[in-house]
Amino acid sequence: MKIYTTDNDGNLIPVDGKSVVIELNNGRTIEIAEEYSRNDIPEGINLWGGREPSSFLSEEEIITKTECLGVYPMAANALHIFPYKVSSTKPNEQRPEADVEKDD
């Protein structure tokens, strides 16, 4: 996989790396990583909410660093993708205000 950024004129600038981490204004991240090789699906990329899990991390660290991905179709060739955390509370259960995540 080759990774590029673009300059203000739209020119591609190669970047050395194995994945791309995008940090949104609210501090949440999405990682774009090369797809694991599989013969039954076409070549593509994997999108991770937060960061791709690593075998070097503890289970607690993996839970902290990973998030769900929301997908909202915008057009036939465009998707709006956003990371979010699933609440650990039950639907009718109130959480203290200090525990509620706030997006800017």
PyMOL commands that set and color helices and strands:
alter all, ss='L'
color gray80, all
select helices_A, chain A and resi 59-65+97-99
alter helices_A, ss='H'
color red, helices_A
select strands_A, chain A and resi 3-6+12-15+19-23+29-34+45-50+66-75+78-84
alter strands_A, ss='S'
color yellow, strands_A
deselect
rebuild
show_as cartoon
